[in-house]
Amino acid sequence: MANVRDHIRFVLNDEAIELASFSSSLTLLDYIRLQKSLKGTKEGCAEGDCGACTVLIGRLTQNGIAYETVNACIRFMGSLDACHVVTIEHLKGENGALHPVQQAMVNQHGSQCGFCTPGFVMSLYALWMSTPNPTNMQIERALQGNLCRCTGYEPIVKAAIEVSRSSDPVHDILNIEREKIVTQLNDMRDALRIEIKHGGDLIIVPCDVADLARARIQHPNSTIVAGSTDVGLWVTKHMRDISPTVFINHLSELHHIDVAPEGVTIGACVSYTDMQSTIKEHFPQMETFWNRIGGEQVRNMGTVGGNIANGSPIGDTPPALIALNATVALRSDTDQRTMPLKDFFIEYGKQDRTAGDFLEKIFIPYLKPEDTFAVYKISKRRDEDISALCCAIKMNIADGMMRNVSIAFGGMAGTPMHASQTEKLLEGNAWSLETIRKAKAGIDADFSPLTDWRASKEYRALAAKNILERFYIEMTEGRSAAQLDRDAILETAL
Amino acid sequence: MNQSVSKIKGGVHQNPKHDSAHKHVSGSAEYIDDINEPTGLLHAYFGLSEITCGTITSMDFSAIEAMDDVIGVLTADDINGHNDISPTGKKDDPVFAQNIEFHGQPIFAVVAKTRAVARKAAKLARVEYQTEDHITDVADAISQDYPLVTEPLTLKRGDAAQGLENSENRLQGNMRIGGQDHFYLEGHIAMAVPGEDDDVLVYSSTQHPSEVQHMVGHVLNIPSHAITVNVRRMGGGFGGKETQSNLFAAVAALAAKKYNQAVKIRPDRDDDMIATGKRHDFLVDYDVGFSDDGKITALDATFAARCGNSADLSGPVTDRALFHADNCYYYPDVVLKSKPYKTNTVSNTAFRGFGGPQGMLGGERVIEEIAYALGKDPLEIRKANFYGDTSRNITPYHQEINDNIIGKIVEELETSSDYQKRRKAILEFNSAKGVIRKGIALTPVKFGISFTATWYNQAGALVHIYNDGSIHLNHGGTEMGQGLNTKIAQVLADEFQVDLDRIKITATNTGKVPNTSATAASSGSDLNGMAAANAAEQIKTRLIKFACETHNVSEDKVSFVDNHVQIGDEKISFNAFINSAYMARVQLSAAGFYKTPDIHWDREAGKGRPFYYFAYGASVSEVSIDTLTGEYQIDRTDILHDVGKSLNPAIDIGQIEGGFVQGMGWLTTEELWWDDTGRLRTHAPSTYKIPLASDRPRIFNVSLADWSENREMTIRRSKAVGEPPFMLANSVLEALSMAVASEQDYKTCPRLDAPATPERILLAVEKMKGG
């Protein structure tokens, strides 16, 4: 390798930092608390589920800079080159006063024990900057990744409303200094690969996708790190050594969303948040479901590619993507392989991978105008929970018949997969409650679900069958006949 | 002496913010892990057992000791005092276990230069065990006649057997009630700094600094005077830091003295949830007799609890379950029995309500059963059984209730929430038999205030006025977010009639106020508020005497008014007055003390007045369920709650909202799940689901019963607020139950167990369909 850089460069609040010689598993939270003595950011769970460690990360995009909330506990330092990290210590009001978001929290009695509070303030701050006049649902969505055990959340939601009415983010420091930061971050970029060695540990930050391909060939056993919402836990919970690591989240080529006539192609590093507007426009049936993937921080970090590549049987997106006949493109050096997503998952813990390859793109064909499509996620808690089971149903209902039936489940077997027996029982048959009820027998033929802490096998099987019925009622009588209507109640209460 | 209309900022009955609010929001409030670390700080980390029941046959630490930056391994052999931290003296709670009684029990600790090394090293021990059979579930403990961890209690009045025999109607049933993890956002942590002689300073995230002090002394075999425990604030407690902090503090102190370096210990969230106790799960059996009009005539109920491996606080917890099984209802002939069973699970402990919620929920299930049996609205049955004012007002523990306001609360709430009209609309909605069903329920709360361990009902405070007029406040209570410090400072501001910002609240410290009780049982402001007021009274008495002498006036001419002291016709600023008092050598410091009067409890006889007074409240919840999947949402909750004459209405509303949502979590999505090997598998927020902002009721109306005043002489006639609102969530479970019952036109009680996860709802719906 001709030219490599041996350090990362980033901005922490208002300090430009060069950091060399650190390990793959060094998290942003440990760095800011232990090395920088910024103690305002807290560790509540070390797995990205409580939000006490929420900070903002500004990253360069085609449109300048995007500030997003992330969980510092599972974010690795290796992913932060040319980023702006903003912690609670950066929030200030005029003349030493509190920042308007902080003041609103004080006014509304939004803190009790105070431990979760800095994380909530950061989430509210990001919401206020991106959505100055949020609805109740938007506030709840922004707070999905933050747990509070004291207040019952009511005063925190009120604080979000208060700051939206009292203050304008235009005058906020992150808006005033935006251009300066963009320049600063741009100056930190060069066309070099970064390689950081620390003892036996190796971090590679490739300079482009071709370089990523080379790095994977050089280090076929390397851990690919994109959003780190899963790999983060390998370190914080299982204390696994993940070196050598290849960080890919900064590669702009992998962030492309290509909207073509036949479907959408997304790069492996497109986050759930990045996808939001595309989902809304081209797959509106998935919008509500999309907002229930993780919490806001996890949606900002986590990638659709990672959700597939980690091979989990309970990932949220694979059932929908399988039902939609999505394909994935894997690349090894300069070779590309494309396969239907359903074939990517071989069995629990095993995917169709070759040494040194990586997932590059996902292609999702559009629904046909005559297709009916729905996605259902069943979990113990509605938001920010891992599904007990997840189901996507696509079919063409015409002339009272069901055709091209495509149904996929997650949480029902060792991999996300089609319910092929169930599909057969529906395919070409009459669109009626009777057929649907008969097809429930297909679920037992397709799956032998397990019992675990998320649900019993009995519940999984029963709910899977009933989801078929819900689909029928929803499509014939309307959504509110078969699903709880949270939004309506809340917005009318305002 | 005080003015009737106070002009000061932040006095009692006002709404000053939490004293640390501005620090919470800016991240500058210091928790133990944020304290600047002493040079050479070492870190300890527990090694946990990998079996559920058995004995250790060998431990090999060679791989640990070979690791860089490891300082050493602590085992039971390092303990000079007692390898025991049982809070009730039963010697059943080792620091390091040798006989393993639950999966994840601490057996040793690694001390290293960094926390990461200590944590990683703790996984490298090679421990061999002899495994024995285990029991994790209370039903198995009953059927296999497992031992009790502590003495059970029986409450008895009249002749229940005869009463049941004579009843017009009679039914039996049982109910499972799940436990709950505290999920304080700040996990357990302690840091010990060694000093000269036996001295050690311990920073502990604890609700009970005095007990941490005693336990450190017990384990290290040193007197209490050598140990100072300091608690500025906790990031949440909820009962989880009443006894469970002892373990961490003891090990930090042990290591600090052994290596003569400061030592910090902070478990990862998963290990915190695995190795520390939770709310008790219960199995309640009931046999109730009732009249045709729904009046209970006799009740025989047994409350069996999963206590875990040791007694811890299971005795008083199961006692309190019995004390609250009556809730607001009069039982003419009654016998209530507790069965605190041992199980091979982590020892369960205090948690907001302390057994009261489980007892009360059992009592409410009985009401529900009667309502469904008679085809009536459960609210009618409730009203028919409310305690009377002058008759029908004796509890199963023979305390006479003389402050009953539940009738008025329920009546007001029923009207303000439009209960009757909404219930009618829901019955109409459900009659369409759609996929979505609704339910509504109004449930009351009566909660007894005082520690049932009578000697705990005492408190101390230390107040200094410095010669610049600034005031230093210290008391025995601990701040865990409940706003206790703010309330006590308000009391002090009111006593001296000075602005709140003149008062500095300082960290709870065993060197300042000794022999304190746990900040628990909702008692914090009742006890410490009175102690602080007592300290202020002592200083004021001296100041008034000084004013009288120097100005030659009688005592009635001296008053504290609006940051001044009025002496005859002269009005002197508080600062100037204090300075002159100092110059005249008036003592400006006092230690205050308080003990709750008129309470007594004879556990043997099951008789007494364990509670000084009762706090009341009621809630109405409306829910929707999806009968295809069991998913649900809380559409609306209305609450009317009694806090007497509130010291700080804003803080009290925060306690009510927060308590309700926490209670709702307990009854809905928070599920503890053990696998067949005895491992708890819900030990992190990824698997254990506490409520989110989007789970709180879609519409949430909370009001204080602003007409209420405590009939007893509590601090400014306020009432305790920490625990009672938790049980307002009972209405959620019963509303869910009603929605399920619609499947059979409300002819059958669904007997919905808690927590009512979507799975339990769906399986209950299926049972109704099948039945």
Interface residues (C-beta under 8 A of the other chain):
Chain A: S37 K39 G40 T41 K42 E43 G44 C45 A46 E47 D49 C50 A52 T87 I88 E89 L91 L98 V101 Q102 Q103 M105 V106 N107 H109 G110 S111 Q112 C113 G114 F115 C116 T117 P118 V121 I139 E140 R141 L143 Q144 N146 L147 C148 R149 C150 T151 G152 Y153 E154 P155 I156 V157 T236 K237 M239 Y376 I378 S379 K380 R381 R382 D383 E384 D385 I386 A388 D452 W453 R454 A455 S456 E458 Y459 L462 A463 N466 I467 E469 R470 I473 S480 A481 A482 Q483 L484 R486 I489 L490 A493
Chain B: K17 H18 S20 A21 H22 K23 H24 V25 S26 G27 S28 A29 E30 Y31 D33 D34 N36 R119 K120 K123 H182 F183 Y184 L185 E186 G187 R233 M234 G235 G236 G237 F238 D268 R269 D270 G434 V435 I436 M480 G481 Q482 G483 S624 D626 L628 T629 G630 E631 Y632 Q633 D635 R636 A650 I651 I653 G654 E657 G658 G659 F660 V661 Q662 T669 E671 W673 R681 T682 A684 P685 S686 T687 K689 I690 P691 L692 A693 S694 D695 R696 R698 I699 F700 V702 T757 P758 E759 L762 L763 E766
